[in-house]
Structures are given as C-alpha cells and as structure tokens.
Amino acid sequence: MVPAVPPALDRLVQRCLAKEPDERWQSAADLARELSWIAEGGAPAGETAPATARRGSARMAWSVAGVLAIVAIVFGSIALRPPATSSRDPIRFEIPAPEGTLLRTMYEAAAPPAVSPDGRHVVFGVMSAGDNRLWLRTLNAQPRPLPGTENGNRPFWSPDSRSIGFFTTNELQRIDIAGGPPLTVCTANAGRGGSWNHEGTIVLSPISDSGLFRVAADGGEPQPVTELGTSPLESSHRYPQFLPEMDFEKGSEPRPLIESSHHNTLPAISPDGHWLAYSSDESGRPEVYVTRFPSLEGKWQVSGTGSLDPLWDVDGKTLFYRSTSHTVMSVPVTIAGSQIQFGTESKLFDLYSFLDIEESVFDLSPDGKHFVASVIPEERMRAPITVVVDWAAALAD
C-alpha cells in the first residue's frame, strides 16, 4: 500500500506550485524550516496528535525526505523561471525631502541618491539649518537619518548592500545600515567618488585634482592607481566604477581609455563588458557615443540633439541618456557579435537638473525596474526623488 501524503506536506507542495509568485515560498530557507517542522510531527496549535504518531514518526521522516528531492527540484525550477513580462502601466512614486530640508544634489557637498546593489535601499543627502546628514530609504519603510553622517557626501554602496561609503570634509568613512557609528577608512580632503568591490577594496578619488587611489574597506593607507597625464585638459580622475563582474587586478597598469583633445566624460560599460558609452563634446556640444571595449575600435554617435550621462539597461538592450533639454531618452540596442545597431530614440520623462555639472544625476536599480533621479525644477532642491517602476511598459505604448 502507498501511504497517503500528509496534509501539511501536500499544502507545502501546492504552495511551491502556486501560479502567482507572491504566493510561493520566497526562499529555500523558509521551505527547509517547514519541511523540518513536518518531519518532527508538527501540527497546528490546538490539534492533538493521534496515538500512532510516535510509531509513524520515522516513516513520516522518510516520506518527507523522499518528497524533499521532488520539492527541491520544483522550487529550483520555479526560482529559475524568468519572471513574466509585466503588463502593468509604469508606476511612479516620490521620495520627498524630509520636512524642512532640501535635497543635497549639487555643489561641494553633493550627495545625490544611490541605489543599493540589491535594489532595496536608496541613500541620499539633505541640507537644512539643523540637518545635513545622509538619509536612508528602504523601499518598504519611511526614510530615516543615518546618525554620524553630518555633511556626508557622494555616497556609494558595498557590494553586499549592508554598508555605505561616503566622504566628509577630510575623510572617507563607512557606516553599516543596521546601526553603529561611522568608521574612518582613510584621509580624503575633497573626495570625488568611490567604488567598492567584492574583495573589500575601495577605489576613490580623494581630492579634486588627483588620480585614483585604492584602499582596503577596513581602513589603511591609500595607494595610487592612476596618475594624471600631461594634457592641460586632464585635471583629475573622478567617480571610478568597477567593471561588471570584474575586480581590480593588483599590479595591472592603468591606461587612458580615450585620448583626444575633446572633453570626454561620464563613461558607462555595458553589462556584458564589451561596449563603452560616454559623453564627448567633439561635435561642438555634448553627445553620447559608443565604442567597442576594451579595444576602442569603431565609434557610433547615438544622440544627435545634445545629450550626456549615458546609462545601460541591465540586459544591455537599451541605452538611456539625458538630453540638454531636460529629458531622459531611451534607444534600443541590437548587438550581434562585434556589431551594434541603435534604433529610434524615445522620450521617457522630463528630468530637470543643472546641466553644467558633469555628474550622473539618475540611476537604474539592479532589477531594471526602478529609476532614481535627482531633480531640480524651479523650486530648486525642494523637489523629491522620483522612482519609476515598470518603466519598460511605457516603451510599448
């Protein structure tokens, strides 16, 4: 005779097979805990286990073990199944500046919003007569200040989304979002951006007129990574970014990416690491260009009416940038081997910002569903941070 599947185990399997993602088990750890509870003869509160439960506990454990392999396969296949394409309209919501403050997105102590690698948090800076701290917004909670981050600027995230690096007037510091005071990493008198890799190395621009340096995230003496060239147009190296799925190779020699007499800025590496987008004024005004990486062979001008600040979609199939007329644009990208083609650009949304600053003012979350932007309309810095969810749905209109 084949023993009947216990009701609790049947419910567990049915939940694994649920059609709606939100109704399924959300992690393997939750699933394992439920299986352990069933194997131990667990029953809902208020129910009395039958007298045969003890004699059948061993058989129950083997039944659970036998089903576990099947459930693991089901859970794995569901977890790896690509999400269904969203048919919803784009959703927009705002992260307003806390009462009595302004968003601190420009000038010497700029702290534009930065999205955590897991897409769950946004850190941003505010300014007021009594509050110049960094604030943290977890997407399912209200914003809260990070104690000890007074005058913190240019924040960036650790790869595990648990810590934030930021600059003060004379130091690079880090703080854990779970709590605790900031820790000093190194001296940095006028920091201009940092990037943190999985090996615990931070690459930073410690002052406004130097090359890049590297330092251990736990603290230490910064070591030079790049040196300024002799061209009068090369005044500093700023806002470093580690390449996708790549870390800093010790002993490697840095080299200029693009050498020209023009002003080239705001580089962005494609997700597959094979293409470089950047802004250049070689046409007489800023435009967005793309070239092969790292060979730098070939060059394509993507924009045509004045644009800068390129940003790749997470799958590399779309390139975003902001125009000098305050609009975020998108262009479809088709890549076939070593060839690349660009479709017709489309307008996504208006983004009013000071265009004389050469800093990125918008970003995309790791899942590709959220835009976060620093906007500065006529009310200056009273405007909130705007988040756009399911923005891709707008492209189908």
C-alpha positions, 0 to 999 in steps of 0.5 A: 500500500502507498501511504497517503501524503500528509496534509501539511506536506501536500499544502507545502507542495501546492504552495511551491506550485502556486501560479502567482509568485507572491504566493510561493515560498520566497526562499529555500530557507523558509521551505527547509524550516517547514519541511523540518517542522513536518518531519518532527510531527508538527501540527497546528496549535490546538490539534492533538496528535493521534496515538500512532504518531510516535510509531509513524514518526520515522516513516513520516521522516522518510516520506518527507525526505523522499518528497524533499528531492521532488520539492527541491527540484520544483522550487529550483525550477520555479526560482529559475523561471524568468519572471513574466513580462509585466503588463502593468502601466509604469508606476511612479512614486516620490521620495520627498525631502524630509520636512524642512530640508532640501535635497543635497544634489549639487555643489561641494557637498553633493550627495545625490541618491544611490541605489543599493546593489540589491535594489532595496535601499536608496541613500541620499543627502539633505541640507537644512539649518539643523540637518545635513546628514545622509538619509536612508530609504528602504523601499518598504519603510519611511526614510530615516537619518543615518546618525554620524553622517553630518555633511556626508557626501557622494555616497556609494554602496558595498557590494553586499548592500549592508554598508555605505561609503561616503566622504566628509570634509577630510575623510572617507568613512563607512557606516553599516545600515543596521546601526553603529557609528561611522568608521574612518577608512582613510584621509580624503580632503575633497573626495570625488567618488568611490567604488567598492568591490567584492574583495573589500577594496575601495577605489576613490578619488580623494581630492579634486585634482588627483588620480585614483587611489585604492584602499582596503574597506577596513581602513589603511593607507591609500595607494595610487592607481592612476596618475594624471597625464600631461594634457592641460585638459586632464585635471583629475580622475573622478567617480571610478566604477568597477567593471561588471563582474570584474575586480581590480587586478593588483599590479595591472597598469592603468591606461587612458581609455580615450585620448583626444583633445575633446572633453570626454566624460561620464563613461558607462560599460555595458553589462556584458563588458564589451561596449563603452558609452560616454559623453564627448563634446567633439561635435561642438556640444555634448553627445553620447557615443559608443565604442567597442571595449576594451579595444576602442575600435569603431565609434557610433554617435547615438544622440544627435540633439545634445545629450550626456550621462549615458546609462545601460539597461541591465540586459544591455538592450537599451541605452538611456541618456539625458538630453540638454533639454531636460529629458531622459531618452531611451534607444534600443540596442541590437548587438550581434557579435562585434556589431551594434545597431541603435534604433529610434530614440524615445522620450521617457520623462522630463528630468530637470537638473543643472546641466553644467555639472558633469555628474550622473544625476539618475540611476537604474536599480539592479532589477531594471525596474526602478529609476532614481533621479535627482531633480531640480525644477524651479523650486530648486532642491525642494523637489523629491526623488522620483522612482519609476517602476515598470518603466519598460511598459511605457516603451510599448505604448 
